């Protein structure tokens, strides 16, 4: 609703100026002091340079000439030439009662968001959670704004990490593919692979000649034949299912899982490679350290290149042994996302989530049943950590070298920084610390070394701590009910903590801080939503029915109640959800939505404390306060839904 009012204003002023011969972009500002109105227009200052008149004189003329604007009650001239705008409070209240802010603007074009992308070789860890939560929340933001979104989770099932686990099973554990297939049906297979991956990495350190095992395994997996390739598929497929289980615990799901094996087997890369060669985007090196490699010149992806470049400055796309690098396959994958490759995967259903949503997986064999079409997006967001910025630049450079300029512009690296742990959280999770580490602000973790926090362990610990609080406060509630409340609090705590920081901030995750019911936390926002629900629960317990708001609150009633400035400011705060969403999307910062959720919760808690609604004796005011509480509740729950957080029944 707030965005609609702002748009009505700026568009009306723009039309008036254009009719007068001045074609200017008109932007509204938020006054720092509410006494100065609901919005302010500094347009007179820009016009003064064109018209060579004092801004205040221009503002006075504009204020007198502007036609009536929907939702606007008054426009005043202030200071040196500001136009201060006051909304029609009665009309705004009535519009909100009629559901004016419940619809999103429809947009054309599909957005593809690729996130999670965990190597399918071991259990997910805390760093993967930041990726998945950021990606999932961004998807929810886009959908709330009316965009059509496709969620992809790319599976690198032919990479080094999978090969190392296969090496561990085959060479260190001496297990056959059939034996591993039995193992993967047991609980915690991803945990077993976590330990085996660390042991294999350590074995390479003491036995460098064993790295040849990795090379042989990689070759077998890429070409898809023999015992090692079968082992690779068994491991990767089983671990992917473990990851999907983990992410579903946080409410995260996917539309399609493209796999690297199909990028190779279905000749995606071969098709892209031919295009790159035909357009001179890559060339074959004849001598030097990159002899026999196909490379992309640094000029395609570096802005700071000066002087003459040698092959050492170029990025290897195909190695001298004919194997393609990660970035080469990523270029082919990015082309497919935009529908530029002229090829497609086959698909088959992978799983149906408890809510009925079907996740599909790419395959190289046609499936008998019908399958949806994927890819062909107009915008692509790749949620990948900031350490991969260079490789993402090369992928975009590949598109530009192929003359796909628009698609290159619409390829966005949605980057983020790493997640570490606070020392006290390490202690709580049983991670041994050196004296030096215990004094640090945060402790880094390493999956390759086997040092870190598995995602499921972290979720379990959060649920355990939340459950202790719930049990202490609500012993009389049913067991299953308390378990669900604890789960929602734990997931809310985790998601909010991962979202409240800007993406370029290194996070030091802290269990106690995340679960706190006070301050900028998920449980604090959830508690506000529970409080809002409790108002109406108490009404039911007293045998009272919900008022007929439409019959009891008309424009005049809203105007009378909203004349009281604190009520108007509360409503303004609550109706800015669409503004917060637009700002978060424009900046690419889900953290802005988390911040809005916190300020909304603060506003509601102040309202709840200052105005005992059910004790209000004035009939009109009581109905209005109930409506305002209900509106707050809806806005809180809608904001939490965008953040992927559910409000529990009680706290």
Secondary structure by P-SEA (a helix, b strand, c coil): caaaaaaaaaaaaaaaaaaaccbbbbbbbbbcccccccbbbaaaaaaaaaacccaaaaaaaaaaccccccccccccccccbbbbbbcaaaaaaaaaaaccccccccccbbbbbbcccccccccccaaaaaaaaaaaaaaaaaaaaccbbbbbbbbccccaaaaaaaaaacccccccaaaaaaaaaccaaaaaaaaaaaaaaaaaaacccaaaaaaaaaaaaaacccaaaaaaaaaaaaaaaaaaaaaaaacccccbbbbcccccccaaaaaaaaaaaaaccbbbbcccccccbbbbbccccccccccccccccccccccccccccaaaaaaaaaaaaaccccbbbbbccccccccbbbbbbbbccccccbbbbcccccbbbbbccccaaaaaaaaaaaaaaacaaaaaaacccbbbbbbbbcaaaaaaaccccccccccccbbbbbccccccccaaaaaaaaaaaaaaaaaaccccccaaaaaaaaaaaaaaaaaaaacccccccccccccccccccccccaaaaaaaaaaaaaaaaaaaaaccccccccccccaaaaaaaacaaaaaaaaaaaaaaaaaaaaaaaaccaaaaaaaaaaaaaaaaaaaaaccccccccaaaaaaaaaaaaaaaaaaaaaaaaacccccccc
